[in-house]
Amino acid sequence: MGADDYITKPFSQRLLVERIRAILRRNEMRAATNDNDTGTDTLLTVGDLRLDEDRHLCLWKDDSVSLTVTEFLLVKTLVQRPGHVKSRDSLMDAAYGDAIYVDDRTIDSHIKRIRKKFKAVDDTFDYIDTVYGIGYKYNEPSA
């Protein structure tokens, strides 16, 4: 019938989640292999910001912004839904996954460095807003 895995009782929720993730990873790898044949584009453009996942490239108004892997993942998470507030927890999950626990203030430090790097390229950059008590959001530049 297509069984992929099984777990004997009793089992922990952690084990169940890990098994599900393993199955999803295998399915993503299969899909990625199929997608490589079609030449998928991994360029994300929001206003003046362009992110290229394949090249780990971040451009603001055609100027390169050097980001660490964690910073890149945070920016990508914020710009995927401009105007929507992302909690610190959701940003932690995007940047670190479940494998590593970090303090909420770590995200604040990353956001501070991200803002500083963008301001080094453009003094007027102010598109990442803090939503007090919740998290952060990226505001799409007005045309």
Stockholm file with secondary structure:
# STOCKHOLM 1.0

chainA/1-143         MGADDYITKPFSQRLLVERIRAILRRNEMRAATNDNDTGTDTLLTVGDLRLDEDRHLCLWKDDSVSLTVTEFLLVKTLVQRPGHVKSRDSLMDAAYGDAIYVDDRTIDSHIKRIRKKFKAVDDTFDYIDTVYGIGYKYNEPSA
#=GR chainA/1-143 SS CCCCCCCCSSCCHHHHHHHHHHHHHHHHHHHHHHHHHHTCCCEEEETTEEEETTTTEEEETTEECCCCHHHHHHHHHHHTSTTCCEEHHHHHHHHHCSSCCCCHHHHHHHHHHHHHHHHHHCTTCCCEEEETTTEEEECCCCC
#=GC SS_cons         CCCCCCCCSSCCHHHHHHHHHHHHHHHHHHHHHHHHHHTCCCEEEETTEEEETTTTEEEETTEECCCCHHHHHHHHHHHTSTTCCEEHHHHHHHHHCSSCCCCHHHHHHHHHHHHHHHHHHCTTCCCEEEETTTEEEECCCCC
//
